[in-house]
């Protein structure tokens, strides 16, 4: 299984050796060049993402914001190391990137520029749902401009964010929702808690409910789990069922959890995440990297309440 990781001072050296075959060298920048682009385009919220398989770095991508029309995400570089090509990892990694961007949904589409002669890359993008816009950039006439558009999802005006505990009618349905969740962290850890409801003094669960059906969840914690000099109010496990994504439900869940933390007297909330940029769309700003108690590194984001 693949996963995306933010590139930082701990893992950037793992990216340097990545390369493509000689037949693709004219289509992509080098791995070091991609890292450099991430710095150069930092004012455009550039994010360099590592692609890991079983803890080994097998690829790298660069995504940045493009605010000029048509405003979109610009997938400027996307590389899978030559040793790992032809195994379906490019398609899988691309779908992970698209899912991450759809979860943020700052823009409704993703653009990529591909050399007309790069048949392998064109197949991967077409398989993922990219289509040719027909636009030809005078500065790059040998390239096709492809676009992926997220499905339009109307705002759900009747959506409700509700607090869930052992005494609410939704308790049993909430447990079933968690147990069927495709996100392993939620399925393995939250379900164990919800079966007993013995955590309610320090963690509160929220459900997104549409027409009586639970379609998403989040939790708000008041804990010293992370090594910070204060009780740590944070939002965790924001998850929306796949068929309901792209409808701004994640933001409403975060708002609901933050409203609860604010009512508890906190002046801010944190979100630890592997991904840079994802939560800035919801008013968070990057604070610093911290080592969690599992020994890994998380990017810590903070939001000050008004």
C-alpha positions in Angstrom: 0.0 0.0 0.0 1.2 3.5 -0.9 1.0 6.6 1.2 1.9 10.3 0.7 4.3 12.0 3.0 5.5 15.6 3.3 9.2 16.1 2.4 11.1 17.7 5.3 14.6 17.8 6.8 14.3 14.2 8.0 13.5 12.5 4.7 14.6 14.7 1.8 17.8 12.8 1.3 15.6 9.7 0.5 14.3 11.7 -2.5 17.6 12.6 -4.1 18.4 9.1 -5.6 15.1 8.8 -7.4 15.2 8.9 -11.1 13.4 7.8 -14.3 14.6 5.8 -17.2 16.8 7.4 -19.9 13.8 7.4 -22.2 11.9 9.7 -19.8 14.7 12.0 -18.7 13.6 14.7 -21.2 10.0 14.7 -19.8 10.7 15.4 -16.1 13.0 17.4 -13.9 15.5 15.5 -11.6 14.5 14.7 -8.1 16.8 17.5 -6.8 15.2 19.8 -9.3 11.8 19.0 -8.0 12.9 19.8 -4.5 14.3 23.1 -5.7 11.0 23.9 -7.5 9.2 23.4 -4.2 11.3 26.2 -2.7 11.1 28.5 -5.6 7.3 28.3 -5.8 6.8 28.5 -2.0 4.8 31.7 -2.5 2.3 29.6 -4.5 1.9 27.1 -1.7 4.0 24.6 -3.4 4.0 21.1 -1.7 6.6 18.4 -2.4 5.0 15.1 -1.6 7.0 11.9 -1.2 5.4 8.6 -2.4 6.2 5.7 0.0 5.7 2.0 -0.2 6.4 0.0 2.9 8.6 2.8 4.3 10.7 3.1 1.2 10.5 6.3 -1.0 9.6 5.3 -4.5 8.4 8.6 -6.0 7.9 12.3 -5.6 5.4 14.9 -6.8 5.1 18.7 -6.7 1.7 20.4 -6.4 1.2 24.2 -6.3 -1.7 26.7 -6.5 -2.5 28.4 -9.7 -4.7 31.4 -9.0 -4.8 32.8 -12.6 -7.6 31.6 -14.8 -8.4 28.9 -15.0 -7.7 28.7 -11.2 -6.7 25.2 -10.3 -4.1 22.9 -8.6 -1.0 22.6 -10.8 0.5 19.1 -10.7 3.8 20.3 -12.0 5.9 17.3 -11.4 5.0 13.6 -10.8 7.7 10.9 -10.8 7.9 7.3 -9.9 11.4 5.8 -9.7 12.4 3.7 -12.7 12.7 0.6 -10.5 9.1 0.8 -9.5 7.5 1.6 -12.8 5.2 -0.8 -14.6 3.6 -2.1 -11.4 0.6 0.2 -11.2 2.1 2.5 -8.5 1.9 5.6 -10.7 -1.8 5.2 -11.1 -2.3 4.4 -7.4 -0.1 7.4 -6.3 -2.0 9.7 -8.6 -5.3 8.7 -7.2 -4.0 9.4 -3.7 -2.9 12.9 -4.7 -6.3 13.6 -6.3 -8.1 12.3 -3.2 -6.0 14.6 -1.0 -6.7 17.6 -3.2 -10.4 16.8 -3.4 -10.5 16.7 0.4 -9.1 20.2 0.5 -11.1 21.4 -2.5 -9.6 24.9 -2.7 -10.1 24.5 -6.5 -12.4 22.4 -8.5 -9.8 21.0 -10.9 -6.2 19.8 -11.3 -4.1 20.7 -14.3 -1.0 18.9 -15.6 1.2 19.6 -18.7 2.5 16.5 -20.4 4.8 16.1 -23.4 2.9 14.8 -26.4 5.5 12.0 -26.9 5.3 10.8 -23.3 2.9 7.9 -24.0 3.4 6.2 -20.7 2.5 9.3 -18.7 -0.5 10.1 -20.9 -1.9 6.6 -20.3 -1.6 7.1 -16.5 -3.4 10.5 -16.5 -6.1 9.4 -18.9 -6.8 6.3 -16.7 -7.2 8.6 -13.7 -9.8 10.7 -15.6 -7.7 13.6 -17.0 -8.9 15.0 -20.4 -7.2 17.2 -23.0 -8.3 20.8 -22.6 -7.3 21.6 -26.2 -5.3 24.6 -25.0 -1.8 24.9 -26.5 0.7 27.0 -24.6 2.9 29.0 -27.0 5.8 28.6 -24.7 5.4 24.7 -24.8 3.8 23.7 -28.1 5.0 20.2 -27.7 2.9 19.6 -24.6 -0.8 18.7 -23.9 -2.6 20.5 -21.1 -4.8 17.9 -19.3 -7.4 18.7 -16.7 -9.1 16.6 -14.0 -12.3 18.0 -12.6 -13.8 17.0 -9.3 -17.4 16.1 -9.4 -19.6 19.0 -8.4 -21.3 18.5 -5.0 -23.8 21.0 -3.8 -23.7 22.3 -0.3 -25.8 20.0 1.9 -28.1 22.6 3.6 -29.8 19.9 5.7 -26.5 18.5 7.0 -26.2 18.4 10.8 -23.1 18.1 12.9 -24.1 16.4 16.2 -22.2 15.4 19.3 -22.3 11.6 19.9 -22.0 9.8 23.2 -23.2 6.5 24.7 -26.6 8.0 25.7 -27.5 9.3 22.2 -29.8 7.4 19.8 -26.9 7.5 17.3 -24.5 5.6 19.5 -25.0 2.2 17.9 -25.0 3.6 14.3 -21.9 5.6 15.1 -20.0 2.5 16.2 -21.1 0.7 13.0 -20.0 3.6 10.9 -16.5 3.6 12.6 -16.2 -0.2 12.2 -16.9 0.1 8.5 -14.5 3.0 8.0 -11.9 2.6 5.3 -9.3 4.7 7.3 -7.3 2.2 9.4 -6.5 4.7 12.2 -10.2 5.3 12.8 -11.2 1.7 12.3 -8.6 0.3 14.6 -8.4 2.9 17.4 -11.7 4.8 17.5 -13.8 1.7 17.3 -12.1 0.2 20.3 -12.9 3.4 22.3 -16.5 3.7 21.1 -17.3 0.1 22.2 -16.8 1.0 25.8 -17.2 4.9 25.8 -14.7 5.1 28.6 -12.9 8.1 27.2 -15.6 10.8 27.4 -13.7 13.0 29.9 -11.0 13.8 27.3 -12.3 13.1 23.8 -15.6 14.0 22.3 -17.0 12.5 19.1 -19.0 14.3 16.4 -21.0 12.9 13.5 -22.1 14.5 10.2 -25.7 13.4 9.7 -27.6 13.7 6.4 -31.2 12.6 6.3 -30.7 10.6 9.4 -27.6 8.8 8.0 -24.1 9.2 9.4 -21.8 10.3 6.6 -18.8 11.6 8.4 -17.0 12.0 11.8 -14.4 13.9 13.7 -13.2 14.1 17.3 -12.1 16.9 19.6 -9.5 16.0 22.3 -8.3 17.7 25.5 -5.1 15.8 26.3 -1.4 16.1 26.9 -0.7 13.3 24.4 1.8 15.6 22.5 4.8 17.0 24.2 3.5 20.6 24.6 3.6 22.8 27.7 -0.2 22.9 28.0 -3.3 20.8 27.7 -3.5 20.1 24.0 -6.9 20.9 22.4 -6.9 19.3 19.0 -9.1 18.0 16.2 -8.6 14.5 15.0 -9.9 11.7 12.8 -11.8 13.9 10.3 -13.4 11.3 7.9 -16.2 11.5 5.3 -17.7 8.6 3.5 -16.3 8.4 -0.1 -19.7 9.1 -1.8 -20.2 12.3 0.2 -16.8 13.9 -0.4 -16.4 17.1 -2.2 -19.4 18.7 -0.4 -17.5 20.7 2.2 -18.5 18.3 5.0 -14.9 18.1 6.4 -14.9 21.8 7.0 -18.2 21.6 8.8 -17.0 18.8 11.0 -13.9 20.8 11.9 -16.0 23.8 12.7 -18.2 21.7 14.9 -15.3 20.3 16.9 -13.7 23.7 17.2 -17.0 25.2 18.4 -17.0 22.6 21.2 -13.3 23.3 22.1 -14.0 27.1 22.2 -17.0 26.5 24.5 -14.7 24.6 26.8 -12.6 27.8 27.2 -9.8 27.1 24.7 -8.5 30.0 22.6 -7.0 27.8 19.8 -7.0 24.3 18.4 -4.3 22.2 16.8 -4.2 19.6 14.1 -1.2 17.3 13.7 -0.9 15.9 10.2 1.5 14.2 7.8 0.5 16.6 5.0 1.6 20.2 4.5 -1.0 22.6 3.2 -4.2 20.5 3.7 -5.6 22.3 6.7 -4.5 25.9 5.8 -7.7 25.9 3.7 -9.7 25.7 7.0 -7.9 28.6 8.7 -5.0 26.7 10.2 -1.4 27.8 9.9 1.8 25.7 10.1 3.4 26.0 13.5 6.3 23.5 13.6 7.3 19.8 13.3 7.0 17.7 16.4 7.9 14.2 17.3 4.9 12.1 18.4 5.0 9.4 21.0 5.1 6.8 18.2 8.6 8.1 17.2 7.3 9.6 14.0 7.2 13.3 12.9 4.0 15.3 12.5 3.5 18.7 11.1 1.6 20.8 13.7 -1.0 23.3 12.6 -2.8 25.8 14.8 -5.9 27.9 14.5 -6.6 30.8 16.8 -10.2 31.3 17.7 -11.8 34.7 17.0 
